[in-house]
Amino acid sequence: MSTTEPSKVTTLGLFEKRMPGDDCLLELARLRFREARMGTEIHAAAPEQLAWLLHFRPGKMPQVVVHLPRDFNLLDENSQHQILDLAARGAGQVSGMVLHDQAAMATRRDDYINAAWKLDSQLEKINGCPTLFIEYAAGLEPADFSRFFSSLLDLGTVSACIDIGHVGIRATRVAYAQNHRGEDICALKSQPARFPQLINEIEAAVAAGAIAAFELVEVICALKKPVHFHLHDAHPLSTASPFGVSDHLSFFAEIPIAFEHNSRRAVATMFGPSGLSELVARTLESTASRAVSFTLEIHPTKERLPLGDAAALFEHWHDKTGAEQMNHWLAVLSRNHDC
């Protein structure tokens, strides 16, 4: 992802502690992000928090995107004011803000469209205002998501964020449920005895998920607006996440199984490195000179990596477990960035 990118293209990674400990964890993140020449996506709910986190950015040039709290809602007047406050504080330093979509966007489409127009008119008054990207997160029908943005073509500050893992897992669930009386494929992870008899059907559903993600990317890119992406892999049988979700995986992850399938005891994730490369290539071809950004939204695991050249940051720590787990996660982000 990090080679021969046009100037309008930026790759970012999640930039946050994710482990218990002091701000040396953010100093470690700053070091590793600077080494990788990677931009940052940070979570912030208020201008003061944003200002504090910007202090740790790896440099003035790498791009910064702000991920807004999940409870922010485009229809909520208080949320609108908070978005405007964050946009004003980040103007000139932050290129984008990510706001989650809502399931009600399908049933109250006109209300959400009107709210987007109203907010756009306020954001445009801010010099150097970041773009507000509305993320696919609530499990909408992809057609409803793309239809919403087709009504916002004239807005200069509001566009779409595609989370390929969210799109893919939803489509995987739909594809499997259609042939299994509504059963949730993600619930199978607790029923490993059924894997051997179902593995081919599971893989077919996972393939359908990848296809759905690629199709939504093509539709959104065709709208000729800036696009932001959340990139992470996914698989319904994954148990790697400490949050119990089936996505936010590294593109180098595999799903272990207790039997041989195609001469292996593991199955591939939904995209893998080759799928990631294909998605990025297709996106760049579709967006041409328009702005596009990619955030690696991969969650950490409990694996550890020695601190190496960053050991001096943690001399005052008696237990280096959290620091080494953080260092491993940052290495995973860097490896995916280099994919």
Secondary structure, DSSP 4 states (H G I P E B T S, - for coil): --SS--TTEEEEEE-S--SSS-THHHHHHHHHHHHHT-EEEEE-SSHHHHHHHHTT-S-SSS-EEEEPPTT--TT-HHHHHHHHHHHHHHTTT--EEEEE--GGGTTSHHHHHHHHHHHHHHHTTSTTPPEEEEE--S---HHHHHHHHHT-TT-SSEEEEEEHHHHHHHHHHHHHHHHTTT--GGGGGG-GGGHHHHHHHHHHHHHHHHHHHHHHHHHHHTT-S-EEEEE-EE-TT----TT--SEEE-TT-EEEEEEEETTEEEEE-SSHHHHHHHHHHHHHHHHTTS-EEEEE-PPP-S-----GGGGGGGTT-S--HHHHHHHHHHHHHHHHHT-
